[in-house]
Amino acid sequence: MAYANTNPYTDKVSISTDQMDRLIDDPRVRAVAMTGSEAADSADAARAGKNLRKSTRALGGSDFTMLENADMASAAKHALVGGVGNSGQMHTSSKRSIVVEALADSLLEKFLAALSDFQPYDPVNKAITLLPLPSRAPLATLVH
């Protein structure tokens, strides 16, 4: 499955492990940039090294950080978009929020108020704001 390409200088694709191996082995490929699990990235990096291909990896670390001088309205908006944009399925989605303790309750209040404006997914309604999860697997980690 190919992603919509917003950068005319790169091609972004989502592929299986077997397809990734064949891609890295292909002599026409000069470099790869990978986003995946640590195990997959490690295997892909080793294969890229074996084939003398340049490689980069994104291993997470997408934190939302809020300090004392933050604009609260802007911070709440960015915390929300960072967490639920594309249903949190982007590697750039916020995985942790690091907030100065004195501001945490206020941010949470504004975050929850903004979240209540999101509408659950409805394939008929084009005005939806909250997309579905990509499969049932992530649901298991959300429902206890």
HELIX and SHEET records of a PDB file:
HELIX    1   1 THR A   17  ASP A   25  1                                   9    
HELIX    2   2 GLU A   38  LYS A   50  1                                  13    
HELIX    3   3 MET A   72  VAL A   84  1                                  13    
HELIX    4   4 GLY A   85  GLY A   88  5                                   4    
HELIX    5   5 GLU A  101  LEU A  115  1                                  15    
HELIX    6   6 ARG A  136  LEU A  142  1                                   7    
SHEET    1   A 2 ALA A  31  THR A  35  0                                        
SHEET    2   A 2 LYS A  54  ALA A  58  1                                        
SHEET    1   B 2 ASP A  63  MET A  66  0                                        
SHEET    2   B 2 ARG A  96  VAL A  99  1                                        
END                                                                             
